[in-house]
């Protein structure tokens, strides 16, 4: 089945064992759709990854999950920038361990002058969620870009 670039990008992000270093390695050697379509022996020879590692990657589940996520993102008007997209901020590309994907809602300018990053737990308390909601509402009214890892 042919998927959109967005589905392949999110699917790569969903694969256990694929972080930014392996993702860069893959992207430097082949188009992303090839990574999901080539057989494991070919992938081994092209990427140098071990066959045991490649066999642990569940492409089907990652692609199915990514397709659902892309539909949800579109439905909620949320966009994202993948590491090798032109819209991905250069300042982050130069970090040693940048995120593979940046999600954004609203204005997609990812190199603004006024930026606040919100970092937190995926298991936030009720109080933490209330504080975050109030903080985000206040900051957004002052034309400040809010960066979050979507933990909230």
VENKAMO-V609126 format. One record per backbone hydrogen bond with DSSP energy under -0.5 kcal/mol. CO is the residue of the C=O (numbers start at 1). NH is the residue of the N-H. Records with the same first field share a line. If there is no record, write none. Layout:
CO=NH + NH
This chain:
4=8
5=9
6=10
7=11
8=12
9=13
10=14
11=15
12=15
15=18
17=19
19=23
20=24
21=25
22=26
23=27
24=28
26=29 + 30
31=34 + 35
32=36
33=37
34=37 + 38
39=43
40=44
41=45
42=46
43=47 + 48
44=48
50=54
51=55
52=56
53=56 + 57
54=57
57=59
58=62
59=63
60=64
61=65
62=66
63=67
64=68
65=69
66=70
67=71
68=72
69=73
70=74
71=75
72=76
73=78
74=77
77=106
79=104
81=102
82=85
85=88
89=92 + 93
90=94
92=95
95=98
100=83
102=81
104=79
108=110
113=115
114=145
116=147
117=119
118=149
121=124
125=129
126=130
127=131
128=132
129=133
130=134
131=135
132=136
133=137
134=138
135=139
136=140
137=141
139=142 + 144
140=143
145=116 + 147
147=118
